[in-house]
């Protein structure tokens, strides 16, 4: 690497970004947000790209937004469609389906926070068809927001089809063979 850097800087008078430049096997490096599997057969989403995606979603679904869920999904839609357009052809669909599940859980967390107290949470769960006992257990739980967003009563009240009806785009679209 040192001889290549010296050639580029002295002969060609180019700047070399040491943080981005390296001599390594393809599976050890990432390129434009992708990394290659060990056998070279699969394109994967690089871990740094996944972290950046999750940070952006966290920022868009933060507690202090103060907007309705349909408005939030409307704000998320262009970002998700663009991200799917760029990373959608990766050859690891499980990563995309896991991200979809993570986003839906993030949205359940957003609503759980908006419902604010046990009384409102109980009423919202009952209004959405959760049995009285399960709604009472969930609404009275002292567990944190993230843990409650995965609770069966919350998932029953806010199923995947609910988010589909609001227009939340999918990241992984299965293509018929």
C-alpha positions as YAML, in Angstrom:
chain: A
units: angstrom
residues:
- id: 1
  name: UNK
  ca: [0.00, 0.00, 0.00]
- id: 2
  name: UNK
  ca: [2.85, 2.38, 0.80]
- id: 3
  name: UNK
  ca: [4.43, 2.09, -2.64]
- id: 4
  name: UNK
  ca: [1.07, 2.62, -4.38]
- id: 5
  name: UNK
  ca: [0.35, 5.66, -2.20]
- id: 6
  name: UNK
  ca: [3.79, 7.09, -2.91]
- id: 7
  name: UNK
  ca: [3.29, 6.62, -6.66]
- id: 8
  name: UNK
  ca: [-0.12, 8.29, -6.58]
- id: 9
  name: UNK
  ca: [1.01, 11.26, -4.51]
- id: 10
  name: UNK
  ca: [4.43, 11.89, -6.06]
- id: 11
  name: UNK
  ca: [4.07, 10.90, -9.71]
- id: 12
  name: UNK
  ca: [0.38, 11.54, -10.34]
- id: 13
  name: UNK
  ca: [0.00, 14.26, -7.68]
- id: 14
  name: UNK
  ca: [-3.23, 12.81, -6.35]
- id: 15
  name: UNK
  ca: [-4.47, 12.83, -2.78]
- id: 16
  name: UNK
  ca: [-4.89, 9.44, -1.14]
- id: 17
  name: UNK
  ca: [-7.55, 9.11, 1.53]
- id: 18
  name: UNK
  ca: [-5.92, 6.73, 4.01]
- id: 19
  name: UNK
  ca: [-9.25, 5.96, 5.72]
- id: 20
  name: UNK
  ca: [-10.83, 4.70, 2.50]
- id: 21
  name: UNK
  ca: [-7.82, 3.17, 0.78]
- id: 22
  name: UNK
  ca: [-6.53, -0.33, 1.42]
- id: 23
  name: UNK
  ca: [-5.14, -3.37, -0.26]
- id: 24
  name: UNK
  ca: [-7.27, -6.31, 0.84]
- id: 25
  name: UNK
  ca: [-9.38, -9.18, -0.38]
- id: 26
  name: UNK
  ca: [-12.80, -8.15, -1.74]
- id: 27
  name: UNK
  ca: [-14.71, -9.87, 1.08]
- id: 28
  name: UNK
  ca: [-12.79, -7.80, 3.64]
- id: 29
  name: UNK
  ca: [-13.80, -4.46, 2.14]
- id: 30
  name: UNK
  ca: [-17.01, -2.65, 1.41]
- id: 31
  name: UNK
  ca: [-17.78, -0.79, -1.78]
- id: 32
  name: UNK
  ca: [-20.63, 1.70, -2.24]
- id: 33
  name: UNK
  ca: [-22.50, 0.30, 0.76]
- id: 34
  name: UNK
  ca: [-22.09, -3.34, -0.25]
- id: 35
  name: UNK
  ca: [-19.80, -6.11, 0.87]
- id: 36
  name: UNK
  ca: [-19.13, -9.41, -0.85]
- id: 37
  name: UNK
  ca: [-19.55, -12.80, 0.81]
- id: 38
  name: UNK
  ca: [-16.51, -14.97, 1.54]
- id: 39
  name: UNK
  ca: [-17.01, -17.15, -1.52]
- id: 40
  name: UNK
  ca: [-17.72, -14.13, -3.72]
- id: 41
  name: UNK
  ca: [-21.18, -15.29, -4.74]
- id: 42
  name: UNK
  ca: [-23.40, -12.83, -2.82]
- id: 43
  name: UNK
  ca: [-23.72, -9.09, -2.54]
- id: 44
  name: UNK
  ca: [-24.56, -8.09, 1.01]
- id: 45
  name: UNK
  ca: [-25.45, -4.78, 2.58]
- id: 46
  name: UNK
  ca: [-22.40, -3.52, 4.46]
- id: 47
  name: UNK
  ca: [-22.77, -3.26, 8.26]
- id: 48
  name: UNK
  ca: [-22.01, 0.46, 8.19]
- id: 49
  name: UNK
  ca: [-24.82, 1.04, 5.67]
- id: 50
  name: UNK
  ca: [-27.25, -0.88, 7.92]
- id: 51
  name: UNK
  ca: [-26.19, 1.17, 10.94]
- id: 52
  name: UNK
  ca: [-26.66, 4.40, 9.00]
- id: 53
  name: UNK
  ca: [-30.11, 3.26, 7.84]
- id: 54
  name: UNK
  ca: [-31.18, 2.42, 11.39]
- id: 55
  name: UNK
  ca: [-29.90, 5.74, 12.72]
- id: 56
  name: UNK
  ca: [-31.90, 7.59, 10.06]
- id: 57
  name: UNK
  ca: [-35.08, 5.65, 10.94]
- id: 58
  name: UNK
  ca: [-34.49, 6.31, 14.65]
- id: 59
  name: UNK
  ca: [-34.14, 10.01, 13.88]
- id: 60
  name: UNK
  ca: [-37.35, 10.04, 11.84]
- id: 61
  name: UNK
  ca: [-39.32, 8.14, 14.52]
- id: 62
  name: UNK
  ca: [-37.95, 9.95, 17.55]
- id: 63
  name: UNK
  ca: [-40.22, 10.73, 20.44]
- id: 64
  name: UNK
  ca: [-40.39, 14.50, 19.98]
- id: 65
  name: UNK
  ca: [-41.79, 14.52, 16.43]
- id: 66
  name: UNK
  ca: [-45.37, 15.09, 17.58]
- id: 67
  name: UNK
  ca: [-47.01, 13.98, 14.32]
- id: 68
  name: UNK
  ca: [-49.62, 11.35, 13.54]
- id: 69
  name: UNK
  ca: [-48.68, 7.88, 12.37]
- id: 70
  name: UNK
  ca: [-50.03, 8.39, 8.81]
- id: 71
  name: UNK
  ca: [-47.95, 11.59, 8.53]
- id: 72
  name: UNK
  ca: [-44.89, 9.76, 9.86]
- id: 73
  name: UNK
  ca: [-45.34, 6.97, 7.31]
- id: 74
  name: UNK
  ca: [-45.73, 9.59, 4.59]
- id: 75
  name: UNK
  ca: [-42.39, 11.08, 5.69]
- id: 76
  name: UNK
  ca: [-40.72, 7.64, 5.82]
- id: 77
  name: UNK
  ca: [-41.99, 6.49, 2.42]
- id: 78
  name: UNK
  ca: [-39.56, 8.37, 0.11]
- id: 79
  name: UNK
  ca: [-36.57, 7.31, 2.21]
- id: 80
  name: UNK
  ca: [-37.65, 3.65, 2.29]
- id: 81
  name: UNK
  ca: [-38.43, 3.56, -1.43]
- id: 82
  name: UNK
  ca: [-35.06, 5.13, -2.27]
- id: 83
  name: UNK
  ca: [-33.22, 2.78, 0.04]
- id: 84
  name: UNK
  ca: [-35.05, -0.21, -1.46]
- id: 85
  name: UNK
  ca: [-34.19, 1.03, -4.94]
- id: 86
  name: UNK
  ca: [-30.49, 1.08, -4.11]
- id: 87
  name: UNK
  ca: [-30.10, -1.92, -1.79]
- id: 88
  name: UNK
  ca: [-33.12, -3.97, -2.89]
- id: 89
  name: UNK
  ca: [-31.15, -6.19, -5.26]
- id: 90
  name: UNK
  ca: [-28.82, -7.51, -2.55]
- id: 91
  name: UNK
  ca: [-28.76, -11.27, -2.40]
- id: 92
  name: UNK
  ca: [-29.59, -11.56, 1.30]
- id: 93
  name: UNK
  ca: [-33.38, -11.09, 1.51]
- id: 94
  name: UNK
  ca: [-33.47, -12.10, 5.18]
- id: 95
  name: UNK
  ca: [-31.68, -8.86, 6.07]
- id: 96
  name: UNK
  ca: [-34.42, -6.87, 4.33]
- id: 97
  name: UNK
  ca: [-37.26, -8.80, 5.98]
- id: 98
  name: UNK
  ca: [-35.58, -8.32, 9.38]
- id: 99
  name: UNK
  ca: [-35.32, -4.59, 8.70]
- id: 100
  name: UNK
  ca: [-39.01, -4.48, 7.78]
- id: 101
  name: UNK
  ca: [-39.89, -6.15, 11.08]
- id: 102
  name: UNK
  ca: [-37.61, -3.72, 12.93]
- id: 103
  name: UNK
  ca: [-39.29, -0.71, 11.28]
- id: 104
  name: UNK
  ca: [-42.77, -1.98, 12.16]
- id: 105
  name: UNK
  ca: [-41.66, -2.51, 15.76]
- id: 106
  name: UNK
  ca: [-40.26, 1.01, 15.76]
- id: 107
  name: UNK
  ca: [-43.66, 2.31, 14.62]
- id: 108
  name: UNK
  ca: [-45.44, 0.30, 17.33]
- id: 109
  name: UNK
  ca: [-43.07, 1.89, 19.83]
- id: 110
  name: UNK
  ca: [-43.95, 5.33, 18.41]
- id: 111
  name: UNK
  ca: [-47.67, 4.72, 18.95]
- id: 112
  name: UNK
  ca: [-47.14, 3.17, 22.39]
- id: 113
  name: UNK
  ca: [-45.35, 6.36, 23.44]
- id: 114
  name: UNK
  ca: [-48.11, 8.54, 21.98]
- id: 115
  name: UNK
  ca: [-50.75, 6.74, 24.02]
- id: 116
  name: UNK
  ca: [-48.84, 8.06, 27.06]
- id: 117
  name: UNK
  ca: [-50.57, 6.44, 30.06]
- id: 118
  name: UNK
  ca: [-52.10, 3.15, 31.11]
- id: 119
  name: UNK
  ca: [-55.69, 4.32, 30.73]
- id: 120
  name: UNK
  ca: [-55.21, 5.52, 27.14]
- id: 121
  name: UNK
  ca: [-53.20, 2.42, 26.28]
- id: 122
  name: UNK
  ca: [-55.91, 0.14, 27.65]
- id: 123
  name: UNK
  ca: [-58.63, 1.98, 25.69]
- id: 124
  name: UNK
  ca: [-56.60, 1.93, 22.46]
- id: 125
  name: UNK
  ca: [-55.84, -1.77, 22.78]
- id: 126
  name: UNK
  ca: [-59.50, -2.58, 23.50]
- id: 127
  name: UNK
  ca: [-60.65, -0.40, 20.58]
- id: 128
  name: UNK
  ca: [-58.34, -2.40, 18.31]
- id: 129
  name: UNK
  ca: [-59.74, -5.78, 19.36]
- id: 130
  name: UNK
  ca: [-57.40, -6.97, 22.11]
- id: 131
  name: UNK
  ca: [-59.20, -9.00, 24.84]
- id: 132
  name: UNK
  ca: [-59.80, -7.13, 28.09]
- id: 133
  name: UNK
  ca: [-57.40, -9.17, 30.23]
- id: 134
  name: UNK
  ca: [-54.53, -8.95, 27.71]
- id: 135
  name: UNK
  ca: [-55.11, -5.22, 27.26]
- id: 136
  name: UNK
  ca: [-55.04, -4.69, 31.03]
- id: 137
  name: UNK
  ca: [-51.82, -6.69, 31.41]
- id: 138
  name: UNK
  ca: [-50.10, -4.76, 28.62]
- id: 139
  name: UNK
  ca: [-51.38, -1.33, 29.68]
- id: 140
  name: UNK
  ca: [-50.33, -1.87, 33.29]
- id: 141
  name: UNK
  ca: [-46.90, -3.23, 32.49]
- id: 142
  name: UNK
  ca: [-43.91, -1.32, 33.87]
- id: 143
  name: UNK
  ca: [-41.68, -2.55, 31.03]
- id: 144
  name: UNK
  ca: [-39.95, -0.10, 28.71]
- id: 145
  name: UNK
  ca: [-41.22, 1.18, 25.37]
- id: 146
  name: UNK
  ca: [-39.05, -1.05, 23.19]
- id: 147
  name: UNK
  ca: [-39.91, -4.18, 25.13]
- id: 148
  name: UNK
  ca: [-43.63, -3.35, 25.03]
- id: 149
  name: UNK
  ca: [-43.52, -2.75, 21.28]
- id: 150
  name: UNK
  ca: [-42.86, -6.48, 20.92]
- id: 151
  name: UNK
  ca: [-45.63, -7.50, 23.35]
- id: 152
  name: UNK
  ca: [-48.23, -9.87, 21.83]
- id: 153
  name: UNK
  ca: [-51.14, -7.56, 22.75]
- id: 154
  name: UNK
  ca: [-49.50, -4.62, 20.97]
- id: 155
  name: UNK
  ca: [-48.73, -6.79, 17.95]
- id: 156
  name: UNK
  ca: [-52.33, -7.98, 17.89]
- id: 157
  name: UNK
  ca: [-53.59, -4.39, 18.04]
- id: 158
  name: UNK
  ca: [-51.13, -3.19, 15.38]
- id: 159
  name: UNK
  ca: [-50.61, -6.11, 12.96]
- id: 160
  name: UNK
  ca: [-48.51, -5.94, 9.80]
- id: 161
  name: UNK
  ca: [-51.60, -5.47, 7.63]
- id: 162
  name: UNK
  ca: [-52.42, -2.28, 9.58]
- id: 163
  name: UNK
  ca: [-49.13, -0.74, 8.48]
- id: 164
  name: UNK
  ca: [-49.69, -2.02, 4.95]
- id: 165
  name: UNK
  ca: [-53.09, -0.28, 4.92]
- id: 166
  name: UNK
  ca: [-51.38, 2.99, 5.91]
- id: 167
  name: UNK
  ca: [-49.04, 2.65, 2.92]
- id: 168
  name: UNK
  ca: [-45.79, 1.62, 4.61]
- id: 169
  name: UNK
  ca: [-43.59, 0.35, 1.75]
- id: 170
  name: UNK
  ca: [-41.94, -3.05, 1.92]
- id: 171
  name: UNK
  ca: [-38.16, -3.31, 1.61]
- id: 172
  name: UNK
  ca: [-38.17, -6.85, 0.29]
- id: 173
  name: UNK
  ca: [-40.52, -7.51, -2.58]
- id: 174
  name: UNK
  ca: [-40.50, -11.15, -3.58]
- id: 175
  name: UNK
  ca: [-40.26, -11.62, -7.33]
- id: 176
  name: UNK
  ca: [-42.24, -14.54, -8.76]
- id: 177
  name: UNK
  ca: [-40.04, -17.15, -10.45]
...
